[in-house]
């Protein structure tokens, strides 16, 4: 797979209002996984994450590369992109295969909740919301981070709303 060309096609489709639905074969998955795991800069990560975010194919093979970004990068935009891809290629792929999330992924999400950027917190909470009963792993931390003043920051407002949703869900238990 030519990552540069595929990324350009995805962007062109998105600009035209067409939702790209890439289908990845085993060779594409292997190539993208290797590139993701060997990349070290935002410039290298973004085209790969864009392709993965716009693929119909789910693959847990990207787990290590996604975790590498979430563990080692601090750029909020890059983390949010990686969290979006994690929803598809980690959470949805695991649910589809009937597996629970691994502890290393849960620990990375826990760290992302502590990020200073509220957009990163929001994306992290959205992923936690999709974990089903495993969301309880985050209960104490999530409830302790509920923001008070949310008028001027849309991400703070969403963080508060998602926390309130999780609170209601957890009260049933």
N, C-alpha and C positions, 0 to 999 in steps of 0.2 A: 504494500500500500504506500502510495506517495502521500505523506501526511500533509505536506504543503498544499498540494492540489486539492485533496479532499477537504481540507480546512477552508480553502477559498470557495469551493463549491457550496459548502455548508453555509458560509457567510453570505454568499450571493443569494442562495435560496431564502435565507432568513430576511434579507433586505427586501426581497420580492414578496414577502409574506407567506412563503411556502415553508411548511414545517418539514425539514429533512428527516427522513426515517431510514437511516443507514442500516443495512444488514451486513454484519461482520461475519466473515467466515473464519475458520481456525487459523489460517495464515495471517489474516488481518489482526486477529486478537493477539497472536504471538508477537507480531511486529509492533503493535501499539503498546503491548505490555513491556517489551524490551526497551522501547524508546522512553516510556514513562518512568521505568525504574532507573534508566541511565541518565535521565535529564537532571539538570541542577539549577535551572533558571526559569523565571517567570515566562520569559520569551519562548522557551522550549515547551513549558508545560501547557500554556494556553491553547495552542492548536490541538493538542492531544485531548485535553479536557473538553474542548468544544466538540470534537468528533465523538467522544464517548457520551457526552450529554445528549447528542442528537442521534444516537444509535438505537435501533429497536432491539438489538441483540443484548441480552444481559449476560455478563460474565464475571464471576468471582475472581477470575485470573488477574484482575486489576487491583485487587485488595492491597498487595504490598506497595505498589506505586502510589496509590491514593493515601495510604497510611504514612508513607514517607513524606508526602507533602504536608499532611496535617500535623505531623510530629515536628517537622523541621522548618517550616516556613512561617513567617509572621505577617505577610502582606494580607490584609483583610479581603481584598478582591480575589486573590488566588485561593485563600482558604474557603471562601464562599463557593467558588467554582468547584473546588474539590469536594466540599460537602454535598453539593448538588449531584455530582457524579457518584458520590458514595451512596446516596439514596437509591440510585438506580442499580449500580454494579456491586454494591455490598448488601444493602438492606433488601431490596426487591429480589435480587438474585438468591439470597439466602432463604427468604420466605418462599420463593418459587420452588426451591429445592427441598424445603421442609426442615431447614436447619435454623438454630438460634444463632445470635450474634456471638462472635468470639470476644473474650475479655479484652484483648488488645484494642479492638475497635471501640468498645465501651469506655475504656480508659482514655482513649484519644478524644472521644466526645466530651468526656468529663473535663479534660483540659481546655477544650474549645469553649466550654461554658464560662471559663474564667478569662477569656480574651477580653481586652478592653473595648473592642469595637462591638457595638450593639447589633450590627448586621450579622456578624459572626455568631453572636449569642442567639439571634433569631433563627438562623439556619440550623444551628445545633439543636435548638428546641424543636424545630420542625421534624428533624430526624428522630429525636427522642420520642416525639408524639407518635411516630410510625413504628415504634418498637413493640407495641403491645404490652404484655406483662413485664417484659424486660425494662420498660421505662421506670419501674419502681426502683431500679438500681440508682437512679438519679434523684429520687424524691427529696431527700434532705437538702441536697445542694440546690436543686431547682427552687424549692420553696424559700430558701434563704436569700435568693437573688432577686426577688420580685422588686422591680423599680417603683419608686413612689411618684416622682414627677415625670409625666410622660407627654405633656402637652406639645413640646417643641421638637420631639424626635420621633419620627414615624416608626423606627426600629424598636425604640424603647416601648412604644405603645403596643407594638405587635408582641414583644417579649412578654409584657404584662398580660396580654390577652391569652397567649399560649399557655403561660403559667397558670392562669385562672382555669383554663380548659383542663389542663392536666390535674389541677387540684380537685376539680369536680369528678374527674374520672377516678382518681385515687381514693376519694372519700367513699366510693361504693365498696371498696375492698375492705 
